[in-house]
Amino acid sequence: MRDEVRGETRDEQGAPLRPDAQRNRERILEVALAELTRAADAPLSTIAKKAGVGQGTFYRNFPNREALVLEVYRFEMQQVADTAAQLLSTRAPDRALREWMDRLAQYAMAKAGLADALRKSTSNFGSSLAKLGHGPVTRAVTLLLAANEQAGTIRPGVTPDDFVLAIAGLWQIDPHSDWQPRATRLLDLVMDGLRAGAPSVGAPGTETSGVTD
């Protein structure tokens, strides 16, 4: 399991993993990212072999495919989540939120194979996305929503779960299609919904943006 506050991975008794166990886990995640991005149904045995670990070590870390895919996805989403504070430090809160949504869209399309793996390995894809909300994405969304609520640029009372469910449609867009206009439209609609009833709708700096590089 993972200590989300300290960023440490711990065993079932709550103790930090030994350095060698941590290295094994990181190798598994690194290989799994590459293999699952390439093929959503990549065999777990192949991942374990390429990571250089035995089946016992593999299953001690990840007892099933869903556990592995969720952890890989959560690990990758951390990279996107980390940009929230950076955007807030240089942009107005509503602009930071909208640009972060664009970055999330770019990630969703770039990691489509991983999203397919998540979809195939779980019985309820929407519920699995919600599970991810208990990690770095929720902290990023919480930060962005709080800054916007304080600035009066979104309606009060929006929760991170509300937001995650609202943008879940990103993962239904075909990454091999002309996805950018569809993603922009979806996220503009979400942003319009967040602004509805906001105390400062129409205030300077309140604007939408397309998908950015």
C-alpha positions as CSV (number, residue, x, y, z in Angstrom):
1,M,0.0,0.0,0.0
2,R,1.0,3.6,-0.5
3,D,1.3,6.4,2.1
4,E,-0.1,9.3,0.0
5,V,1.0,11.9,2.5
6,R,4.7,11.0,2.6
7,G,4.8,9.4,-0.9
8,E,6.2,6.1,0.6
9,T,5.1,2.6,-0.3
10,R,4.5,0.4,2.7
11,D,3.9,-3.3,3.3
12,E,0.7,-4.7,4.7
13,Q,1.9,-4.1,8.3
14,G,2.4,-0.4,7.5
15,A,6.2,-0.5,7.6
16,P,8.2,1.1,4.7
17,L,9.4,-1.3,2.1
18,R,13.0,-2.4,2.2
19,P,15.2,-0.8,-0.4
20,D,15.4,-4.0,-2.5
21,A,11.6,-4.5,-2.3
22,Q,11.1,-0.9,-3.3
23,R,13.4,-1.4,-6.3
24,N,11.5,-4.5,-7.3
25,R,8.2,-2.6,-7.1
26,E,9.5,0.3,-9.1
27,R,10.8,-2.0,-11.8
28,I,7.5,-3.8,-12.1
29,L,5.7,-0.4,-12.4
30,E,8.2,0.8,-15.0
31,V,7.8,-2.3,-17.2
32,A,4.0,-2.4,-16.7
33,L,3.7,1.1,-17.9
34,A,5.5,0.3,-21.1
35,E,3.8,-3.0,-21.7
36,L,0.2,-1.9,-20.8
37,T,0.6,1.3,-22.9
38,R,1.6,-0.9,-25.8
39,A,-1.0,-3.6,-25.3
40,A,-3.9,-3.4,-22.8
41,D,-4.0,-7.2,-22.4
42,A,-0.2,-7.7,-21.8
43,P,0.2,-10.9,-19.8
44,L,1.2,-10.4,-16.2
45,S,3.8,-13.2,-16.6
46,T,5.5,-11.2,-19.3
47,I,5.6,-8.1,-17.2
48,A,7.1,-10.0,-14.3
49,K,9.7,-11.6,-16.5
50,K,10.8,-8.3,-18.1
51,A,11.0,-6.7,-14.7
52,G,13.3,-9.5,-13.6
53,V,11.2,-10.7,-10.6
54,G,9.6,-14.0,-9.8
55,Q,5.9,-14.7,-9.7
56,G,5.9,-14.7,-5.9
57,T,7.5,-11.2,-5.7
58,F,5.2,-9.9,-8.4
59,Y,2.0,-11.1,-6.7
60,R,3.1,-9.9,-3.3
61,N,3.2,-6.4,-4.7
62,F,0.2,-6.7,-7.0
63,P,-2.2,-9.6,-6.2
64,N,-4.2,-9.1,-9.5
65,R,-4.3,-7.2,-12.7
66,E,-6.6,-4.5,-11.4
67,A,-4.3,-3.7,-8.5
68,L,-1.4,-3.4,-10.9
69,V,-3.2,-1.2,-13.5
70,L,-4.7,1.1,-10.9
71,E,-1.2,1.6,-9.3
72,V,0.5,2.3,-12.7
73,Y,-2.3,4.7,-13.6
74,R,-2.2,6.4,-10.2
75,F,1.6,6.7,-10.5
76,E,1.4,8.3,-13.9
77,M,-1.4,10.7,-12.9
78,Q,0.9,12.0,-10.2
79,Q,2.9,13.7,-13.0
80,V,-0.2,15.5,-14.2
81,A,-1.3,16.3,-10.6
82,D,2.0,18.0,-9.8
83,T,1.3,20.7,-12.4
84,A,-1.7,22.1,-10.5
85,A,0.3,24.1,-8.0
86,Q,2.7,25.3,-10.8
87,L,-0.2,26.7,-12.8
88,L,-1.8,28.4,-9.8
89,S,1.5,30.1,-9.1
90,T,1.5,31.8,-12.5
91,R,-2.1,32.1,-13.6
92,A,-5.5,33.3,-12.3
93,P,-7.3,30.4,-10.6
94,D,-9.9,29.8,-13.3
95,R,-7.3,29.9,-16.1
96,A,-5.1,27.5,-14.0
97,L,-8.0,25.1,-13.7
98,R,-8.9,25.2,-17.4
99,E,-5.3,24.7,-18.5
100,W,-4.9,21.8,-16.0
101,M,-7.9,20.2,-17.6
102,D,-6.2,20.5,-21.0
103,R,-3.1,18.8,-19.7
104,L,-5.3,16.0,-18.3
105,A,-6.9,15.6,-21.7
106,Q,-3.4,15.4,-23.4
107,Y,-2.4,12.8,-20.9
108,A,-5.6,10.8,-21.4
109,M,-4.9,10.6,-25.1
110,A,-1.2,9.9,-24.8
111,K,-1.9,7.1,-22.4
112,A,-4.9,5.6,-24.2
113,G,-3.4,2.1,-24.0
114,L,-3.1,2.4,-20.3
115,A,-6.7,3.6,-20.1
116,D,-7.8,0.6,-22.2
117,A,-6.0,-1.7,-19.7
118,L,-7.8,0.0,-16.9
119,R,-11.2,-0.4,-18.7
120,K,-10.5,-4.1,-19.5
121,S,-9.3,-5.0,-16.0
122,T,-12.1,-3.5,-14.0
123,S,-15.8,-4.4,-14.0
124,N,-16.8,-0.7,-13.5
125,F,-14.5,1.8,-15.3
126,G,-16.2,4.8,-13.8
127,S,-15.8,3.4,-10.3
128,S,-12.2,2.7,-11.0
129,L,-11.6,6.4,-12.0
130,A,-13.3,7.4,-8.8
131,K,-10.8,5.2,-6.9
132,L,-8.0,7.2,-8.4
133,G,-9.6,10.3,-6.8
134,H,-8.2,9.2,-3.5
135,G,-4.7,9.9,-4.6
136,P,-2.8,12.7,-6.3
137,V,-5.5,13.8,-8.7
138,T,-7.9,14.5,-5.9
139,R,-5.3,16.6,-4.1
140,A,-4.7,18.6,-7.3
141,V,-8.4,19.0,-8.0
142,T,-9.0,20.0,-4.4
143,L,-6.3,22.6,-4.6
144,L,-7.7,24.0,-7.9
145,L,-11.3,24.0,-6.8
146,A,-10.5,25.7,-3.5
147,A,-8.5,28.5,-5.2
148,N,-11.4,29.1,-7.6
149,E,-14.1,29.0,-4.9
150,Q,-12.1,31.5,-2.9
151,A,-11.8,33.7,-5.9
152,G,-15.5,33.4,-6.7
153,T,-14.9,32.0,-10.2
154,I,-16.8,28.7,-9.7
155,R,-20.0,27.8,-8.0
156,P,-19.6,27.0,-4.3
157,G,-19.7,23.5,-3.0
158,V,-18.2,21.6,-6.0
159,T,-16.4,18.5,-4.7
160,P,-13.4,16.6,-6.2
161,D,-15.7,13.6,-6.8
162,D,-18.1,15.9,-8.7
163,F,-15.3,17.0,-10.9
164,V,-13.8,13.6,-11.5
165,L,-17.2,12.3,-12.6
166,A,-17.8,15.3,-14.8
167,I,-14.6,14.8,-16.8
168,A,-14.8,11.0,-17.0
169,G,-16.0,11.3,-20.6
170,L,-12.4,12.1,-21.6
171,W,-11.6,8.5,-21.4
172,Q,-14.4,7.6,-23.8
173,I,-12.9,9.7,-26.7
174,D,-11.1,7.7,-29.4
175,P,-7.4,8.8,-29.2
176,H,-7.0,7.9,-32.8
177,S,-9.7,10.3,-33.9
178,D,-9.6,14.1,-34.2
179,W,-9.8,14.1,-30.4
180,Q,-8.8,17.7,-29.7
181,P,-12.0,19.5,-30.7
182,R,-14.1,16.9,-28.8
183,A,-12.0,17.2,-25.7
184,T,-12.1,21.0,-25.9
185,R,-15.8,21.0,-26.2
186,L,-16.3,18.6,-23.3
187,L,-14.0,20.5,-21.0
188,D,-15.6,23.9,-22.0
189,L,-18.9,22.4,-21.1
190,V,-17.6,21.3,-17.7
191,M,-16.0,24.7,-17.1
192,D,-19.3,26.4,-18.0
193,G,-21.1,24.2,-15.5
194,L,-18.5,25.0,-12.8
195,R,-19.0,28.8,-13.5
196,A,-22.8,28.6,-13.4
197,G,-23.8,30.4,-10.2
198,A,-20.3,31.6,-9.4
199,P,-20.2,35.0,-7.5
200,S,-17.7,36.5,-9.9
201,V,-18.9,35.2,-13.3
202,G,-17.7,37.6,-16.0
203,A,-14.9,39.0,-13.8
204,P,-11.6,39.8,-15.5
205,G,-9.5,36.7,-16.1
206,T,-12.5,34.4,-16.5
207,E,-12.1,32.7,-19.8
208,T,-11.9,29.4,-21.5
209,S,-9.0,28.0,-23.4
210,G,-8.4,25.3,-25.9
211,V,-6.0,22.4,-25.5
212,T,-2.5,23.7,-25.1
213,D,0.9,22.1,-25.7
